[in-house]
Amino acid sequence: MPALRALPVVLAASLLAACGGDAPEPSRSSDAAATVAVDAPSRIVEWALPATGAGSASPDLAIGADGVLALSWVNSREGRRHVFQFSRFDPVGQVWRNAPTTIAIGNRMFVNWADTPHILPTPDGALWAQWLQKSGDAPYAYDVALVRSADGGANWGAPVVPHDDGTRTEHGFVSMWPQDGGIGIAWLDGRNTVGTSHGGHEGGHGSETDSRPMTLRAAQFDANLRRVREHEIDASVCDCCQTAAAVTARGPLLVYRGRSDGEVRDIMATRFEGDGWTEPTRVHADDWVMPACPVNGPDVAAVQNDVVVAWYSAQSGEPQVQIARSDDAGDSFAAPVVLDSGAEVQGRVAVALDDRQAWALWLRENAAGVQSLWLSRRSPDLATEYERIEVASPQGRGRGTGFPQMQVRDGQAYIVWTEVSEGAPSLRGVQVAR
């Protein structure tokens, strides 16, 4: 079992400096209680997960209006059908409310390390979930399947397909959010790629310049799984980077990696207002020219009008993770803070925000193939880093460890990731508390 480490602030700053960056000094509040709550070094505690045994991967972690966490994952074993499961965790009682419960099962479920299923609790007590389902024999012909449970996941209705184009192309990299008693859902849509040489969403292994681009679309569904509206948000986006969404006081905010005619792949933001989406704008002008998909999308969190977005880029030729803040629900963003940089930076970011601090999580892998998962706690304006800790050393290397997930409640972070031992994946989790 890999070691779980909590580094004091001073030691963490020294380690960061050795990696080529300077960690800001922790701030000192005049309120002693606040100082203890925010600046004190964190404790890392093993979080026992219900997804036991080999074969579990692709975690998603969401939090409901009641503060209960929903964890979903896919269990895949040789010779067996894929099984999409979930369980819910009560942070107050520190108990799992249900044993692993199946959402969907089937041989035609499309399972991919980067394009993973999602679960979403909504304020009415319902649970929503989505996964990908093969629509044809081509390697990347698949649809989004969307389901709802009105009884906390004991029973699930028949799935619907959010898109109605009927093409046997890619549809995936989904985000979901509560909206008007139902949900909003966004996805990357390949309907315009029919008849091109589009090579699939593994990314990073070839040029996409000879293909018509993927689009970004969004739809809204009511509690009866009826489509209320659908929009094309962007006619040209990066083919295989995750999208992410958060609900602000002014409406849902969606972030994603764009794709210009000149192959600039910067992070874009758009917000739903009235009955449509605002014109997408760049979170920051990285001007990263990239001829193929980096398979490394952004993440976003929001509290009222405060927003943080974190992302991976390499516009200078050196990989880095950045985080930027908005105080106007995503209309504009301040200059980003570089959290980490260098050849070891893998990105695969997750962020969270509460009324006292911002949290950012990212992955590194050194030349020997040893991975490490890092967490930075910062002031809400991102100017001050309270703490930087290595929360885990995941077993596995490369893309096998997937994308870590994080949620925060009552000043405590809950983190889940995939490990790979002897070729078999499994889930691990920790709680970061003070």
C-alpha positions in Angstrom: 0.0 0.0 0.0 1.5 3.4 -1.0 2.4 5.8 1.8 0.0 8.7 2.5 1.9 11.8 3.5 0.9 15.1 5.1 3.8 17.6 4.8 4.0 20.6 7.1 3.7 23.9 5.3 7.5 24.8 5.6 8.6 21.4 4.3 6.1 21.6 1.4 7.5 25.0 0.4 11.0 23.6 0.4 9.9 20.7 -1.9 8.2 23.1 -4.2 11.3 25.2 -4.5 13.3 22.1 -5.4 10.9 21.5 -8.2 11.6 24.9 -9.7 8.9 27.1 -8.1 8.5 29.2 -5.0 5.6 28.5 -2.7 4.0 31.6 -1.1 4.3 32.0 2.6 1.1 31.0 4.5 -0.9 34.0 5.7 -1.4 34.7 9.3 -4.9 35.7 10.4 -5.5 38.0 13.3 -8.2 35.6 14.4 -6.6 32.7 16.2 -9.5 30.4 15.6 -9.4 31.2 11.9 -5.7 30.6 11.8 -6.1 27.1 13.2 -8.9 26.3 10.9 -7.2 27.5 7.7 -3.5 27.5 8.2 -3.0 24.4 10.4 -1.4 21.4 8.6 -3.9 18.9 7.4 -4.2 15.3 8.4 -4.6 12.6 5.7 -6.9 9.8 6.7 -7.6 6.7 4.7 -11.2 6.7 3.3 -12.6 3.2 3.1 -14.6 2.9 -0.1 -17.4 0.4 -0.9 -15.9 -0.4 -4.3 -13.7 -3.2 -3.1 -11.8 -5.7 -5.2 -10.0 -5.5 -8.5 -11.6 -4.1 -11.6 -13.0 -0.9 -10.3 -12.0 2.4 -12.0 -13.3 5.6 -13.5 -14.6 7.2 -10.3 -16.9 10.2 -10.2 -17.6 12.1 -7.0 -20.5 14.6 -6.7 -22.1 16.3 -3.7 -25.8 17.0 -3.2 -27.6 20.0 -1.7 -27.9 18.0 1.5 -24.1 17.5 1.7 -24.2 13.8 1.0 -21.5 12.5 -1.4 -22.3 10.3 -4.4 -19.5 8.1 -5.6 -19.8 6.2 -8.9 -17.4 3.9 -10.7 -17.2 1.2 -13.4 -16.2 -2.4 -12.6 -14.7 -4.2 -15.6 -13.3 -7.7 -15.4 -12.1 -10.1 -18.1 -15.0 -12.2 -19.5 -17.7 -10.2 -17.7 -19.9 -7.3 -18.7 -19.1 -3.8 -17.5 -21.0 -2.7 -14.4 -21.7 0.9 -13.6 -22.3 1.3 -9.8 -22.7 3.9 -7.1 -22.9 4.4 -3.4 -23.6 7.4 -1.2 -21.6 8.7 1.8 -22.8 10.8 4.8 -19.9 13.0 5.9 -21.6 13.8 9.2 -22.1 10.2 10.3 -19.1 9.0 8.3 -21.1 6.1 6.9 -22.0 4.8 3.5 -25.7 4.9 3.1 -26.0 2.0 0.7 -23.9 -0.9 -0.5 -22.7 -0.8 -4.1 -25.8 -0.5 -6.3 -25.9 -1.1 -10.0 -27.0 1.7 -12.4 -26.4 -0.1 -15.7 -24.7 -3.2 -17.0 -23.9 -4.4 -20.5 -21.4 -5.5 -23.1 -22.0 -2.4 -25.3 -21.1 0.0 -22.6 -18.2 2.1 -23.9 -15.4 2.3 -21.2 -12.5 4.6 -21.7 -9.9 5.9 -19.2 -10.6 9.6 -19.9 -14.3 9.7 -21.0 -15.9 8.5 -17.8 -19.5 8.2 -16.5 -21.0 10.7 -14.1 -23.5 10.8 -11.3 -25.5 13.9 -10.0 -27.8 14.4 -7.0 -30.3 17.1 -7.5 -32.1 19.2 -4.8 -35.4 17.3 -5.3 -33.7 14.1 -4.0 -33.4 12.5 -7.4 -30.2 10.9 -8.7 -29.1 11.3 -12.4 -26.4 9.3 -14.1 -24.9 9.0 -17.5 -22.6 6.6 -19.3 -21.6 5.9 -22.9 -23.1 3.2 -25.1 -21.8 1.8 -28.3 -24.0 2.8 -31.3 -22.1 1.0 -34.1 -19.1 -1.2 -34.9 -16.6 1.7 -35.5 -14.2 2.1 -32.6 -15.5 5.5 -31.6 -19.2 5.2 -32.5 -21.1 5.7 -29.2 -24.0 7.7 -27.7 -24.6 9.3 -24.3 -27.1 7.4 -22.1 -28.9 9.4 -19.5 -31.1 8.0 -16.6 -32.9 9.3 -13.5 -33.8 7.7 -10.2 -36.6 9.2 -8.2 -36.0 7.0 -5.1 -32.3 7.6 -4.3 -31.0 5.0 -6.8 -33.0 2.0 -5.8 -34.7 2.0 -9.2 -33.7 3.7 -12.4 -35.9 4.6 -15.4 -35.2 3.7 -19.0 -32.3 5.6 -20.5 -32.7 8.4 -23.0 -30.1 9.8 -25.5 -29.7 13.5 -25.0 -28.7 14.1 -28.7 -31.0 13.2 -31.6 -28.6 13.4 -34.6 -28.6 9.6 -35.1 -25.0 9.6 -36.4 -22.7 6.8 -35.4 -20.0 9.1 -34.2 -18.5 10.2 -30.9 -20.6 11.7 -28.2 -19.1 12.1 -24.8 -17.0 14.0 -22.2 -20.2 14.9 -20.4 -20.9 17.5 -17.7 -24.2 17.7 -15.7 -25.7 20.3 -13.3 -29.0 20.9 -11.6 -31.3 23.2 -13.5 -34.9 24.3 -13.1 -36.1 21.1 -11.3 -34.3 18.9 -13.8 -30.7 18.9 -15.2 -28.6 20.5 -17.8 -26.2 18.3 -19.7 -23.3 19.2 -22.0 -21.3 16.9 -24.2 -18.8 16.9 -27.1 -20.6 16.0 -30.3 -19.2 14.4 -33.4 -22.1 14.6 -35.7 -20.2 16.9 -38.1 -17.3 14.5 -38.3 -19.2 12.0 -40.5 -17.1 11.0 -43.5 -13.9 12.6 -42.2 -10.7 10.9 -41.1 -11.4 11.8 -37.5 -9.3 9.3 -35.5 -11.1 8.9 -32.2 -10.6 10.5 -28.8 -7.5 8.9 -27.5 -5.7 12.1 -28.5 -2.2 13.1 -28.6 -1.2 10.6 -31.3 -1.9 12.3 -34.6 -3.1 15.4 -36.4 -6.7 16.3 -36.4 -6.2 19.1 -39.0 -7.7 17.0 -41.8 -11.0 16.4 -40.0 -14.1 18.5 -39.3 -14.1 19.4 -35.6 -16.1 18.2 -32.7 -18.8 20.6 -31.5 -20.0 21.4 -27.9 -23.7 21.0 -27.3 -25.9 21.3 -24.3 -29.5 20.3 -23.5 -31.9 20.7 -20.6 -34.2 17.9 -19.3 -37.1 18.0 -16.9 -37.8 15.5 -14.2 -39.7 13.3 -16.7 -36.6 13.1 -18.9 -38.2 15.3 -21.6 -35.8 17.6 -23.5 -36.7 21.2 -22.8 -34.1 22.8 -25.1 -30.9 22.1 -26.9 -28.1 24.4 -28.1 -24.9 24.2 -30.1 -22.5 26.2 -27.9 -19.3 26.0 -29.9 -18.8 24.7 -33.5 -15.1 23.8 -32.9 -13.7 22.3 -29.7 -10.8 20.1 -28.7 -11.9 16.5 -29.5 -11.2 14.7 -26.3 -10.8 17.0 -23.3 -13.2 16.8 -20.4 -15.8 19.5 -19.9 -16.8 20.8 -16.5 -19.7 22.8 -15.0 -20.6 24.6 -11.8 -23.7 26.6 -10.9 -23.1 30.3 -10.0 -25.6 32.8 -8.7 -26.2 33.9 -12.3 -26.6 30.5 -13.8 -24.6 27.4 -14.9 -21.1 28.0 -16.0 -19.5 25.6 -18.4 -15.7 25.3 -19.1 -14.0 23.3 -21.8 -11.0 23.3 -24.1 -11.6 25.2 -27.4 -10.0 24.7 -30.8 -9.4 27.6 -33.2 -8.6 27.4 -36.9 -4.9 27.9 -35.9 -5.1 24.9 -33.5 -5.0 27.1 -30.4 -6.4 25.0 -27.6 -7.2 27.4 -24.7 -9.8 27.0 -22.0 -13.1 28.6 -22.7 -16.0 29.6 -20.5 -19.7 30.2 -21.2 -22.7 30.8 -18.9 -26.4 30.0 -19.4 -28.5 33.1 -19.2 -32.2 33.5 -19.9 -32.8 30.9 -22.6 -29.3 30.6 -24.1 -25.6 30.5 -23.6 -23.3 33.5 -23.6 -20.6 33.9 -26.2 -17.7 31.7 -25.1 -14.6 33.6 -24.0 -11.1 32.5 -23.0 -10.4 32.0 -19.3 -6.8 33.1 -20.1 -5.0 33.8 -23.4 -2.5 30.9 -23.1 -2.3 30.8 -26.9 -1.3 27.1 -26.7 -0.9 25.8 -30.2 -1.4 22.1 -30.1 -2.0 20.0 -33.3 -3.6 17.1 -31.4 -5.8 16.6 -28.3 -3.9 16.6 -25.0 -6.7 14.6 -23.3 -6.6 17.0 -20.3 -9.6 19.1 -19.7 -10.3 21.8 -17.0 -12.3 21.7 -13.8 -14.4 24.4 -12.2 -16.0 25.2 -8.9 -18.3 28.1 -7.8 -19.9 29.6 -4.7 -22.4 32.3 -5.7 -20.5 34.6 -8.0 -17.0 33.4 -7.0 -15.5 30.9 -9.5 -12.2 29.1 -9.8 -11.0 27.2 -12.9 -7.9 25.0 -13.0 -6.3 23.5 -16.1 -3.3 22.0 -17.8 -1.3 23.6 -20.6 2.1 23.7 -22.2 2.2 26.8 -24.3 5.9 27.5 -23.4 6.9 23.9 -24.1 6.8 23.1 -20.4 3.8 21.4 -18.8 2.1 23.4 -16.1 -1.1 23.6 -14.0 -2.8 27.0 -13.6 -5.7 28.2 -11.6 -7.7 31.4 -12.2 -10.4 33.2 -10.3 -13.5 35.2 -11.2 -15.7 37.2 -8.9 -18.4 38.0 -11.5 -19.7 34.4 -12.2 -17.3 33.8 -15.1 -17.7 37.0 -17.1 -14.0 37.7 -16.6 -11.0 36.0 -14.9 -8.0 37.4 -13.1 -4.5 36.5 -14.3 -3.9 32.8 -13.4 -1.6 31.5 -10.7 0.8 28.7 -11.9 0.4 25.9 -9.3 3.1 23.7 -10.7 5.3 23.3 -13.8 7.9 21.0 -15.2 8.2 17.7 -17.1 6.7 15.7 -14.2 3.4 17.6 -14.3 0.6 15.5 -15.7 -2.3 17.8 -14.9 -5.6 15.9 -14.6 -6.9 18.6 -12.2 -9.8 18.8 -9.8 -10.9 21.9 -7.9 -13.2 22.9 -5.1 -14.3 26.1 -3.4 -15.9 27.1 -0.1 -16.4 30.3 1.7 -12.9 30.3 3.2 -10.5 28.7 0.7 -9.9 27.3 -2.8 -8.6 23.7 -3.3 -6.7 22.4 -6.3 -5.6 18.8 -6.9 -3.3 17.6 -9.6 -1.1 14.6 -10.7 2.7 14.3 -11.2 4.8 11.5 -12.5 8.6 11.4 -12.4 11.0 9.9 -14.8 10.9 6.6 -13.0 7.2 6.3 -13.5 6.3 7.1 -9.8 3.2 9.2 -9.5 2.2 11.6 -6.8 -1.1 13.4 -6.1 -0.8 17.0 -4.8 -3.2 19.3 -3.1 -2.9 23.1 -2.7 -5.2 25.0 -0.3 -5.3 28.7 -1.1 -7.0 31.9 0.0 -10.3 32.6 -2.0 -8.4 35.2 -4.1 -5.7 32.6 -4.8 -3.0 35.1 -3.7 -1.9 33.1 -0.6 -1.1 29.4 -0.4 -2.1 28.1 3.0 -0.7 24.6 2.4 0.7 22.3 -0.2 0.7 18.6 0.5 1.3 15.3 -1.2 -1.8 13.4 -0.5 -0.9 10.0 -2.1 1.5 8.1 -4.2 -0.8 6.2 -6.5 0.2 2.8 -7.8 0.2 2.7 -11.5 1.6 4.9 -14.2 0.6 6.8 -17.3 -3.1 7.0 -18.0 -4.0 3.9 -16.0 -4.6 6.0 -12.9 -7.2 8.1 -14.7 -8.5 11.4 -13.4 -8.7 12.0 -9.6 -11.9 13.4 -8.1 -12.4 15.8 -5.2 -15.3 17.3 -3.3 -15.2 19.5 -0.1 -17.6 19.8 2.8 -17.2 21.6 6.1 -13.6 22.4 5.4 -12.7 18.7 4.7 -11.7 17.3 1.3 -12.7 13.9 0.0 -10.5 12.5 -2.7 -10.8 9.4 -4.9 -8.5 8.0 -7.6 -7.7 4.8 -9.5 -4.7 2.6 -8.7 -3.3 -0.2 -10.9 -1.6 -3.2 -9.3 -0.5 -6.1 -11.4 -2.5 -4.8 -14.2 -5.8 -4.6 -12.3 -7.4 -1.3 -11.3 -9.0 -0.5 -8.0 -10.2 2.6 -6.2 -8.6 4.4 -3.3 -9.7 7.3 -1.3 -8.5 9.7 1.5 -10.0 12.4 3.6 -8.0 15.6 4.1 -9.0 17.1 7.4 -7.5 19.5 10.1 
